Amino acid sequence: MSIFEYNGCALVAMVGKNCFAIASDRRLGVQLQTIATDFQKIYKIHEKLFIGLSGLATDAQTLYQRLVFRHKLYELREERDMKPETFASLVSALLYEKRFGPYFCQPVIAGLGDEDKPFICTMDSIGAKELAKDFVVAGTASESLYGACESMFKPDMEPEELFETISQALLSSVDRDCLSGWGGHVYVHTN
Amino acid sequence: MESVFGLVGKDFAIVAADSSAVHSILVHKTNEDKIMLLDSHKLMGASGETGDRAQFTEYIQKNVALYQFRNGIPLTTAAAANFTRGELATALRKNPYMVNIIMAGHDKDVGPSLYFIDYIASLHKLDKAAFGYGSYFALSMMDRHYRKDMTVEEAIDLVDKVIMEIRSRLVVAPPNFVIKIVDKDGAREYAWRESIKDAPVPAV
């Protein structure tokens, strides 16, 4: 079994009209056994920036602690929050640092950039960024999520419709994946 | 294979572990204590590689004591759990400890808490947790009978149900278990559940 499938995770982020949504499942497992049904995979970096970390839970926790450390230092020095694009480059750099002994994580980043323009991106475990204008997915249910998002997504959705769309895309995808599920956490951010 | 499990009750937490020390097909002893008292109000039940278990738990215990000496106040359960996770995570890509841990503690402000820490340093706060082959039976029994805010009697009754299940359904079932409890009055041994007693060895 792949190390990325050890704990199980499903992550998705979508762009709407002046808003974004990011959602994850809630399962923490050890291969076939479910340990918890309330495990958090999406973390807030600052008011307008969220990161979801899929893959191996221990590396997600370590990576999150390193990112919070780096962001807090940045905030102290620059006296402002990091822009999502900058943060994505930071995550990419941290992951590539471990190129030959990587963190087994796939992050999904969602935030509001300059003039509150929504920003989403994902990257692989060694930091190859993938920017998208509509949606990004990660985790064990990613193939189902691609299909669900492609069919349900419309550009420029209002927050309420965006919430509904991302929730249905998540729930229908995790229902076909035994390693993720047990509910969902959905964050919808408007300004 | 070693079984450790634990649960949180009304104002206490319980950790139980089997007490057999096994090497391949040989049982060295049946009264091995795998639940370490970290300080006055913390317990750490550990399962896994025998040497790693003994060394790592003692290392954590001494570091928890050192913190108290240096700073004059004890670590909270959450802090001790995160420290333990940090040590496991640092060692993971160098020289990993093959130890699974259930940490239970009681803090004045927060009450009882239980932390699940995998050997690859995945940390999660839970109400009930289990490791080992016994976990297949322990988690199912606890899912069925566990309720929030159980009394000590009810919780021990559930622990005994789990032990009964492990003894009857696991093919190489450990005969003896130790149960420890932590509440506002501190961490202490609660009981042993023995079906085989070792012959007593006279002190030299």
Chai-1 contact restraints between the chains, C-beta under 6 A:
chainA,res_idxA,chainB,res_idxB,connection_type,confidence,min_distance_angstrom,max_distance_angstrom,comment,restraint_id
A,L28,B,H124,contact,1.0,0.0,6.0,A-B,restraint_1
A,A36,B,H124,contact,1.0,0.0,6.0,A-B,restraint_2
A,A36,B,L126,contact,1.0,0.0,6.0,A-B,restraint_3
A,A57,B,S122,contact,1.0,0.0,6.0,A-B,restraint_4
A,T58,B,I120,contact,1.0,0.0,6.0,A-B,restraint_5
A,T58,B,A121,contact,1.0,0.0,6.0,A-B,restraint_6
A,T58,B,S122,contact,1.0,0.0,6.0,A-B,restraint_7
A,T62,B,A89,contact,1.0,0.0,6.0,A-B,restraint_8
